[in-house]
């Protein structure tokens, strides 16, 4: 397996060759990834870089970009306030079909058009547009917005707001206090949601039949503007509709939150 590496200490553009999988690891700054159907090779534009050179390694058809540290090294860097030395702003253009894994601490993430995508951050924001296939997103406090996605989604947030929309299939959404909004366009998704205090909203096309199973210590279930009766003194709502079209399934477990389903 051939290996090639670069240490990028100043803004520049690199043709890093062919890659089937790309991983990006940044502390602060920004990571933009765009899939281009006309591209046959991967291009890396380093727009800004801090005092510490950005590491780029290609092993065979796998490409790694950024700063990867152990937990001890990351803690020492925070104590010494060395975050600026590992700041970078990068733009990556990849061919269609390349899997992308982006992880940051504070850096924002923007991904467009990729197939098979992982995006993780602590305090940065995540935005994906027109992605396909499996999508995994995770954030602590940075908001997450995935628009125009086609396929399945797995999402985990703590206090961040989570917004998903597109031709969605299976969706798993876990939150602590952040609100979860899922908008399905042209599909009847299967949504599994778990939250403590963040409300869950599912928006469907007009006329889509739904199957609801919601459990919680407290809260409400609202379907098309009407509060649904609970079968127990806590929150327990089961409702199944039938119709000509495919049924959208919503299973939710909440501590104290509202679950809102609207159509049209």
N, C-alpha and C positions, 0 to 999 in steps of 0.2 A: 504494500500500500504506500503510495507516494505521499509525502508530507511537505507542505510549503507554509511558511509563516512570514508575517510582517509585523513590525512595531511602528505604529503610525503616530508621529509626534507633532504633526502639523496638518492643517486641512489639505485634503487631496482626494482624488478619485482613483479607485483600484478596480481593475478587471480581475476578479478572483476565480474565474473559470466556471466550470460546471459543478453544480451541487444539487443533490436530491433532498438534502435536509440542512437547515440553517438554524443555529441557536445564537441569540444575542443576550448578553448580560451586561447591564449598565447600572451604575449607582444613581447619578443625577444627569439631567439633560433631556434628551428625547431620542426615541427610536421610531423611524418611519419605515414601513416595509410595504412595497407595492409589487403585486404580481402582474407581469406584462406578458400577454399571450404571444407577442412577437419576439420576445427575448429568448435567446438560446444559452446565454451565459449570465452569471450573477455579477452585478456591479455594485460596489460599495462607495458611497460618497461620504466622506468625513467632513462635516461642515464646521464643527468645533471640537477641540480636544483640550483637556486640561494639562497639568504639569506631568502627569503620568501617561506615557504612551499607551495608546489603545492596541490591544493584542488581537491579531487576526491569524487564525490557523485553519488550514484546509488539509484534512486527512482523507485521502481518497475522494469520495463524493460528499463528505460531511464538512460543513463550514462552521467555525466558532468565532464569535466576535465579542470583544468586550473585556470586562474586568471580572474575574472569578476569584473569590477569596474564601478562605475558611471562616467559620463563625468567629473564631478568636481574632483573626485579622480584621474582620468587619467591625468587631467591638472596639478594637484598638483604634481603628481609623475614626470611629465616631467620637471616642474619648478625646482624640487629638484634633478633632475637627478638620480632618483631611479630605472631606467630601469633594471640595472643589478640584483637588488634584485628579479625581477620577470622573470628572464631568465630561460628557461627550454628546454631540448631536450628530446622528448618523441617518442616512437615507439609503435603504437597500432595495435594489430592483432585482427581482428573481423571476425565472421563467414560470409559466403556469404549471401547477402540480407539485411544486416544491413545498415540503412541510416546513412550518416555521414555529419556533419556540422562542418567545421573548420574555425575559425576566428582568425586573428592575426593582430598585429600592424607592427612589423618588422620581425617576425619569418617566415622562409621559410616553405612551405607546399608541401608535396609529398604524393600523394594518388595513390594506385594501386588496381585495380580490384573491386572497390565498385560499388554498384547499388543504384542510388539516392544520389547525392553528391552535397554539397555546400562548396565552398572554397573562402574565402574572406581575403584580406590583404590590408595594406596601402603601405608599402615599401618592403615587403618580396616578394620572387618569388613563383609562383604556378606552380606545375607540376603534371598532372594526366596522368595515363597510364592504358589502357584497362578497362576503366570504362564503365558502361552501364546505360540505363534509362535516367532520366533527370539529366543534369549537369548545375550548376550555378556557374560562376566564376566572381569575381570582384576584381580589383586592381587599385591603384592610380598610382604608379610608378614602381612597381615590375612586371617583365615580366611574361606572362602566356603562358604555353604550355600544350595543351591537346592532347595526341596522342593515337590512337587506340580506340577512343570513339565510342560506338554504341548507337544511340538515338539522342535526342534533346539537344540543348545547348543554354543557355542564358549567354551572356558575356558582361561585362562593364569594360572598362579601361579608364584612362585619358591619361597619357603619356607613358604607358607601351606598349610593343609589344605583340600582341595577335596572337597565332598560334593554329589552331584547325585542327585535321585530324581524319579520320575514316569513318565508315559507318553512315554518318550523316543524320538526318531527318530535322526538323525545326531548323534553327539557327538564333538567334538574336544577333547582335554584335554592340555595341555602343562604340565609341572612340572619344577622342578629337584630340590628335596629334599622338597617337600610331598607327603603321601600323597593319592592320588586314590581316591575311593570312588563308584562309579556303581551305582545301584539302579534297575532298570527294572521298572515295574509294568504288566503287561498288554501289553507290547510286546517285540519282539525288536530291539533297537537295533543300530546300526552304530557301534561305538566305535573311534576312532583315538586312541591314547595315545602320548605321548613323555615320558620322564622320565629323570633322571640317577640319583638314588638313592631317590626316593620310590616306595613300593609302589603298585601299581594293583590295585584290587579291582572286579570286575564281579559284581553280584548279579542273578540272573534268576529268573523264575518256574519252578516245578518242571516238568521235562520239556521245557524249551526247548532245541532242538538248537543247537550252537555250531560256529563255524568260527574257529579260532585260527591266527594267524600272529604269532609273537613272535621278535624278534631282539635280541641284546644281547651285551655283553662278558662279563657274569657275571650270575648270578641263578637264579631258579627259575620254573617255570610249574606252578601247582597247580590241578587241575580236580576239583571235588567232593571235596577232601581228599587226592587222589592226585597225587604229583609226576609230571609228564610227562617222558619221556625226551627228551634233546636229541640232535639229529642230528649235532652237531659238538662240539668241545671247548669252544667258547664256548656261547652260548645260541641255539639254533635249534629252535623247536618249530612244527610244522605239523600241525594236526588238523582234520578236517572231519567233522561228523556230519550225518545226514539224519533226517528225521522228518516227522510229519504236519503240524506247525506251521511257522511262519516261523522262519528261522535267524537267530540273533544272531551278528554278525560282530565280532571283536576283532582289531585289528592294533596291535601295540605294539612300540616301539623303546625299549630301556632301556640304561643303562650298567651299573649293578649294582643290581638291584631284583627284587622278586618280583611276579609277575602271578598273581592269584588269581581264579578263576571259581567261583562257587557257585550252586547252583540249589535252590529250595525254601525 
